[in-house]
Amino acid sequence: MTAAPTLHYDYIRPDALRINRFLFRMRAEVDLRKRYLQDPKTVVAEMGLSEAEQKAVLGRDVPGLVALGAHPLLAILLRIFADMD
């Protein structure tokens, strides 16, 4: 018997706290978003993200971020806010 697919986002995995904190800050902090838009590589490096997380953030890769444990809404908001500013 196979398990039914999960339709809802589960709890944040402990190994995904760093990426979710970064994405939350990107949503909440206008100054951080502005810095990110001016120099994304430096901002991402300052956050202590893994190489895979950095690549996904810099590419604004929503499916990749979710696969790494990011909350889907925060991943989508990264793209929306970064594209809006």
PLY file of the C-alpha trace (Angstrom):
ply
format ascii 1.0
element vertex 85
property float x
property float y
property float z
element edge 84
property int vertex1
property int vertex2
end_header
0.00 0.00 0.00
1.48 3.36 -1.01
1.09 6.47 1.06
-1.16 9.21 -0.22
0.64 12.33 -1.44
0.93 15.14 1.08
-1.23 18.09 0.12
-0.03 20.49 2.79
3.33 21.81 3.86
4.61 20.03 6.94
6.64 21.48 9.79
9.95 23.17 8.96
12.76 20.66 9.04
15.56 21.64 11.44
18.08 21.56 8.58
15.95 24.10 6.68
15.75 26.74 9.42
18.56 28.85 7.96
16.98 29.13 4.51
13.54 29.85 5.98
14.93 32.56 8.27
16.65 34.17 5.31
13.49 34.06 3.21
11.43 35.48 6.08
13.91 38.33 6.45
13.74 38.99 2.71
9.98 39.29 3.05
10.08 41.48 6.16
13.15 43.71 5.71
13.03 46.25 2.89
16.68 47.22 3.38
17.81 43.60 3.05
15.81 43.23 -0.18
17.38 46.41 -1.57
20.87 45.15 -0.70
20.03 41.79 -2.27
18.94 43.45 -5.50
22.15 45.52 -5.62
24.55 42.69 -4.75
22.81 39.33 -4.35
25.96 37.21 -4.10
27.33 39.19 -1.16
24.04 39.17 0.74
23.53 35.46 0.22
27.12 34.71 1.30
26.60 36.71 4.50
23.63 34.53 5.46
25.67 31.34 5.83
23.54 29.36 3.42
24.71 26.09 1.92
25.97 26.06 -1.66
22.71 24.49 -2.86
20.65 27.08 -0.97
22.73 29.92 -2.37
22.29 28.63 -5.91
18.52 28.31 -5.48
18.19 31.79 -3.94
20.34 33.45 -6.58
18.35 31.70 -9.31
15.05 32.51 -7.59
14.31 28.83 -8.08
11.02 28.29 -6.24
10.80 24.50 -6.77
14.46 24.16 -5.81
13.98 26.17 -2.63
10.94 24.09 -1.66
12.90 20.89 -2.30
15.56 22.21 0.09
12.90 22.67 2.78
11.84 26.28 2.26
8.25 27.12 3.04
6.52 27.41 -0.36
4.97 30.79 0.38
8.32 32.29 1.45
9.96 30.88 -1.69
7.29 32.45 -3.90
7.50 35.75 -2.02
11.27 35.91 -2.65
10.57 35.94 -6.35
7.63 38.36 -6.12
9.31 40.90 -3.84
12.64 40.74 -5.64
10.93 41.25 -8.98
8.75 44.09 -7.61
11.50 46.17 -6.01
0 1
1 2
2 3
3 4
4 5
5 6
6 7
7 8
8 9
9 10
10 11
11 12
12 13
13 14
14 15
15 16
16 17
17 18
18 19
19 20
20 21
21 22
22 23
23 24
24 25
25 26
26 27
27 28
28 29
29 30
30 31
31 32
32 33
33 34
34 35
35 36
36 37
37 38
38 39
39 40
40 41
41 42
42 43
43 44
44 45
45 46
46 47
47 48
48 49
49 50
50 51
51 52
52 53
53 54
54 55
55 56
56 57
57 58
58 59
59 60
60 61
61 62
62 63
63 64
64 65
65 66
66 67
67 68
68 69
69 70
70 71
71 72
72 73
73 74
74 75
75 76
76 77
77 78
78 79
79 80
80 81
81 82
82 83
83 84
